[in-house]
């Protein structure tokens, strides 16, 4: 089982260039794509300014999002978080696409 997170709006970065603050965290089976233990988590940037380390303390191993790459991706890989980018979809479809990418060795940014 792998703990995943996705920004509530699907994009890690808001149009104004600021990171999203609401994340959906879930535990997914990388073989079947089934997921459970879904919860909403709110990142308080004032208490913990570093998003990658906050996600890491939440147990997140992979981040599913649909925005363009940005300069700080190495900070995520430094704390062991892989980033998977896919077009805007629902949560079930994003998890399914992530599972398929793992099975085929596709383009998942490795931690």
C-alpha positions as CSV (number, residue, x, y, z in Angstrom):
1,X,0.0,0.0,0.0
2,X,1.2,3.5,-0.9
3,X,0.1,6.8,0.7
4,X,-0.8,9.3,-2.0
5,X,-1.9,12.9,-1.9
6,X,-3.5,15.1,-4.5
7,X,-4.3,18.9,-4.2
8,X,-8.0,19.5,-3.7
9,X,-8.2,21.5,-7.0
10,X,-5.9,19.1,-8.8
11,X,-3.1,21.5,-9.4
12,X,-0.2,21.8,-6.9
13,X,0.1,25.5,-7.8
14,X,-2.7,28.0,-7.8
15,X,-3.0,30.4,-10.7
16,X,-1.4,33.1,-8.6
17,X,1.7,30.9,-8.3
18,X,1.2,29.9,-4.7
19,X,1.0,26.3,-3.5
20,X,-2.4,24.8,-2.8
21,X,-3.2,24.3,0.9
22,X,-5.9,21.6,0.8
23,X,-4.9,18.0,0.0
24,X,-6.7,14.8,-0.2
25,X,-4.7,12.0,1.3
26,X,-5.4,8.3,0.6
27,X,-3.9,4.9,0.8
28,X,-3.8,3.1,-2.5
29,X,-2.9,-0.4,-3.7
30,X,-0.4,0.1,-6.5
31,X,-1.4,-3.2,-8.1
32,X,-5.2,-2.9,-8.1
33,X,-5.6,0.8,-7.9
34,X,-8.1,0.4,-5.0
35,X,-7.9,3.1,-2.4
36,X,-9.2,3.7,1.1
37,X,-8.6,5.8,4.2
38,X,-9.3,9.0,2.3
39,X,-9.0,12.2,4.3
40,X,-8.7,15.9,3.7
41,X,-5.6,17.5,5.1
42,X,-4.9,21.2,5.4
43,X,-1.4,22.6,5.1
44,X,-0.8,25.6,7.4
45,X,2.1,27.3,5.7
46,X,2.6,29.5,8.7
47,X,3.3,26.5,11.0
48,X,5.2,24.5,8.5
49,X,6.4,26.6,5.6
50,X,8.0,23.7,3.6
51,X,5.3,21.8,1.7
52,X,7.4,18.8,0.8
53,X,8.4,18.2,4.4
54,X,4.8,18.7,5.6
55,X,3.6,16.1,3.1
56,X,6.4,13.8,4.2
57,X,5.3,14.0,7.8
58,X,1.8,13.1,6.6
59,X,3.3,9.9,5.3
60,X,2.8,10.8,1.6
61,X,5.0,8.9,-0.8
62,X,3.5,10.2,-4.1
63,X,1.8,13.4,-5.2
64,X,-0.8,13.2,-8.0
65,X,-1.4,16.6,-9.7
66,X,-2.2,18.1,-13.0
67,X,-0.1,21.3,-13.2
68,X,3.1,22.0,-15.1
69,X,6.5,21.1,-13.5
70,X,8.0,23.9,-11.4
71,X,11.4,24.7,-10.1
72,X,11.1,23.1,-6.6
73,X,10.5,19.5,-7.6
74,X,13.8,18.4,-6.3
75,X,12.6,19.4,-2.8
76,X,9.9,16.7,-3.1
77,X,12.3,14.0,-4.3
78,X,14.7,15.0,-1.5
79,X,12.1,13.9,1.1
80,X,11.2,10.7,-0.8
81,X,8.0,11.9,-2.6
82,X,7.5,11.0,-6.3
83,X,5.4,13.3,-8.4
84,X,2.9,12.0,-11.0
85,X,1.4,14.5,-13.4
86,X,-1.7,13.8,-15.4
87,X,-4.5,15.8,-17.1
88,X,-7.3,17.0,-14.9
89,X,-9.4,14.0,-13.9
90,X,-11.4,12.7,-11.0
91,X,-9.5,11.0,-8.1
92,X,-10.4,7.5,-9.2
93,X,-9.1,8.1,-12.7
94,X,-5.9,9.7,-11.4
95,X,-5.2,6.7,-9.1
96,X,-5.9,4.4,-12.0
97,X,-3.6,6.3,-14.3
98,X,-0.9,6.2,-11.6
99,X,-1.3,2.5,-11.2
100,X,-1.0,1.9,-15.0
101,X,2.1,4.1,-15.1
102,X,3.7,2.0,-12.4
103,X,2.9,-1.2,-14.1
104,X,4.3,-0.1,-17.5
105,X,7.3,1.8,-16.1
106,X,5.9,5.1,-17.5
107,X,6.7,8.6,-16.7
108,X,6.6,8.9,-13.0
109,X,9.1,11.3,-11.5
110,X,11.1,9.1,-9.2
111,X,12.0,10.2,-5.7
